[in-house]
Amino acid sequence: MTTDPCPRCRWPGTDPKMIDYHDTEWGVPVFDSRALWEKLMLDGFQAGLSWRTILHKRAAFQAAFEGFEPRRVAAFTDEDVERLLKDSGIVRSRVKIEAVIHNARAYLAMEDNGEPFGPFVWQFVQGQPVQAGQTPIPAETETSRRLSKALKARGFKFAGPVIVYAWMQAVGMINDHVHDCFRHSEVAALSK
C-alpha cells in the first residue's frame, strides 16, 4: 500500500476539478473587493448544495452575472431575473438570484459610504489570515457570526455565519487546510 506523496484535506475527494481548486485556490488570501464579493455570492448559491455543484457551474455563473461586476449586477431588472431563471448553466433559484442583485446594491452602498468591501471584511481578522486547520473543522465561529451580523446590518442576504465561515476559508481569511495537508504550510507562507 502506497501513501499519497501529497496528503491533502479529504473534502476534494477524487473529482479533478475539486482537487485543482483545493491545490491552487482554496485558502489563498484574496484582498480584491470585487473578487471577495464574487466568492461570497457563489458561496450563497452553495447554500443547501455542494461546493462541487457550484464549482462545476462557476464559468456559467460568471457569464450569467456579467463577471460579477457589482455595478452591472446592481442594474439588473426583473427581466434579467427571468432570463437567469431560464439559464440551465446556473442554479435557478429566484431567491438566490435576487439576493445577488440585492447584494450588489449593498456592496455599492458600502463603497459610497466609505467602506470598501475588502478592507471592511479583512478587519474582522485584523488584516491577517488566521492559521487554523484544527479537526474537526467548525461550521461557524464567533468571528464568522460577527462578520455575518455586520454584513446583514449592511443589507446582505445569504450571508449567515455558516456561509460566511465557508467563504472566509475559501478566500484565505482562515487557513483551514488541516495540518497534515501539504497546502497548510504553503498557504500559511502566503500570509508572511
N, C-alpha and C positions, 0 to 999 in steps of 0.2 A: 504494500500500500504506500503510495507516494503522498506527500503533503503538498499543498499549494505553495509554490515559491513566493507568492504574494498574497498572504492571507488578507482577506478583506471583510468588511461588515457583511452580515448574512443577507440583509434585505434586498440586494440586487438580484439574488437568485442566479439563474443561468441565462436570463434574457440579455443578449449582447448590447442592446441599447441602454438597458439599466446599468450594466456593468460599466460601459463607457461613461455614462452620466456620473456614476459613483467615483470612477477613477480620475475624472478630469474636471468635474464641475461642482459636485455636491460638497458643500463646506468651504469652498473658496470664497474669501471675503469679497463682497460686491459693495461698492460705495456709490455708484452712479444712481441717482434718484429714479430715473426712468426705468432702469433695469431692475431695481429693487421693487418698484411698483408693479412691473410686469410679472415678476415672480410671485408677488403676493396675490395678484389676480389669478394666476394659474393655480396657486395653492387653494384659492377659494373655489375654483372649479373642481378641485380634487375632493372636496367635502362629500363624504358618502361613497367615494370611488377610490380606486387605487392610483398611486402616482404613475404606475406603468401606463394606465389608460391615458393620462394627461400627457405624459412624455411622448407617447406614440402619436399624439394628436397636436403636439406643440407647434409644428410648422403651419398646420391648418389654422390654429388659434391665432398665430402671428399674422397670417394673411387676412383672416376674417376681421381682426381688430386693428388693421392697418398699422402693424408693427408696434402695437400697444403704445402709440404716441398719445399721451393724455389729452392734448388739445383736440386731436381728431376724434378720439373716442367720446370726449365730453360733448361734442357736437352731434353725436348720433341721435337719430329721431326714432319715432315709433316704426317707421318704415324700415330702418336699419335693424331694429329688434326683430321684425317679421322676416327680414332677409336672413338674419343669423339663425332664427329658429328653423329655417329650411336647409341650413348648411350641415350636411351629414358628416363633414370632417371634424366638427367640434361637438362638445357636449351641448345638446339643445335643451337647456333649462332656462325658461323665461326669467326666473328669479335670479339666477346666476348671471345671465347676460345683462339684465337691468342693473344688477349690483355693480358690474364692471363699469357701466356708463356712469352710474351714480358716484362710484369711487374715483373715476377720472375727474369729476367735478370737485370732489372733496380734495383730491390731490392738488388741483389748481387753486382752490381756495386757500390751502395751506401755503402754497407759494406766494399768493397775493398777500397773505398775512405775514410774510417774512419767515415762514417755517418751511424751508426746503426739505423735501421728504427724506433724503439720505441722511443729512446731519441730524434731523429730528429723531429718526428711528435708532441711529447708532448711539445717541446719547444714553439710551437705556442700558448699554453695556460699556459706558464710558469711552466709546470710540475704539475699543479693542475687542477682538474676538475672545469669548470665554472658552477656555480649554476644559472640555468636559469629557465625554466618552465613557461615562460610567455605565454599568449594566445593572439592572435593566435601564434602558433609556426612558426617561419620563415622557408622558404625553403632553405635559404642560409644566410650567414652572411659575414661580412668583413673578419673575421678570416678564414672561410671556403674558401673564394676567395683567400686569401693569401696562404693558405696551398695547395690549388688546383694548383695555379700557381707554387709553389715550387716543387710539385710532377711532374707536367708536364715538368718543366725545367730539371728534372732528368729522363725524358723519360717515365713517367707513362701515360697510356691510360685509358679511362673510369674513370677519376678522376676529373671530373668537380666539380664546387662548390656545386651543389645540392647533388651529390653523396657523396662528402666529408662531407657535413654537416650531412647527414643521418648516415654516418659511425661514425662521431665524437659523435653523440648521442648514437649510439649502443655501442661504446667502452668506454663510460663514460668520454670522454673528455669534454662533456657538459651534465649536468644533466637536461634533458628536460622533465622529468616527471612533469606534471602540479602540481601546488602547493597543490591542494586538493587530489592528488593521494597518496595513502598510501606509495608508493615507493619513493616519492620525498625525504622525510626526511631520510628514510633508506639508500638511495643511497648517500645523502649528508653526512651522518655519515661515510661512507666509505672513504671519502676524508680527514678525520681529522687524 
